[in-house]
Amino acid sequence: MKILKIILFSLLAILSLVGVYSIYNYWGSQKTKKEVTATVLLERVDKVMKLVSVEGGFSEIYDYKHHYFADIWPFRKKALVRVNAKVFVGYDLEKAQIETDEEERIITINNLPWPEIMSIEHDLEYYNFENGLFNIISNKDITEMGFEAKEFIAEKAKESDLFTQAEEQCNELLDVLGLAMEASGWKLVINRAPRLAG
């Protein structure tokens, strides 16, 4: 009889503890609240005259590897990074000068620039981080991977035909603009900027 009371008391105590723990977890999870405050300030507005004429999509695997002394595990860190990027190629029209001759009815665009990369939007997905014993991937390394991946995409864009397509788009636009101006009795004259080497 005494043993039965001890077993019942122990069982009741265990059930009470489990019940209190369950209620605490339930109410504790209900009470936790996440609060995020953000303040966004518009610092400046710049007027720009840029024309994006083509957009190229790139997806690359970037293999990051760094080592000290020798390319073996204790001294090596590496990661695979998938880069998904959009490269926008177009014209910075602020470099051009527009002159109007109302008597002759001629509009001249001088120093029309050649296409250039306007911007690169890229997302990085990090895979397969491998740290060495003496060489560990840091936040600085991750930031560096982002910059290097963007430079890598910029080089791939320069090797692609995006710039040729941008020129074709610009020529088509100028042809349409020239025809529209001729229809209204004006003439359009285009003088390209000198092409820089490289």
Buried (B, 14 or more C-beta within 10 A) or exposed (E): EEEEEEEEEEEEEEEEEEEEEEEEEEEEEEEEEEEEEEEEEEEEEEEEEEBBBBBBEBEBEBEBEBBEEEEEBEBBBBBBBBBBBBBBBBBBBEEBEEEEEEEEEBBBBEEBBBBBBBEBEBEBEBEEBEBBEEBEBEEEBBEEBBEBBBEBBBEBBBEBEBBEBBBBBBEEEBEEBBEEBEEEEBEBEBEEEEEEEE
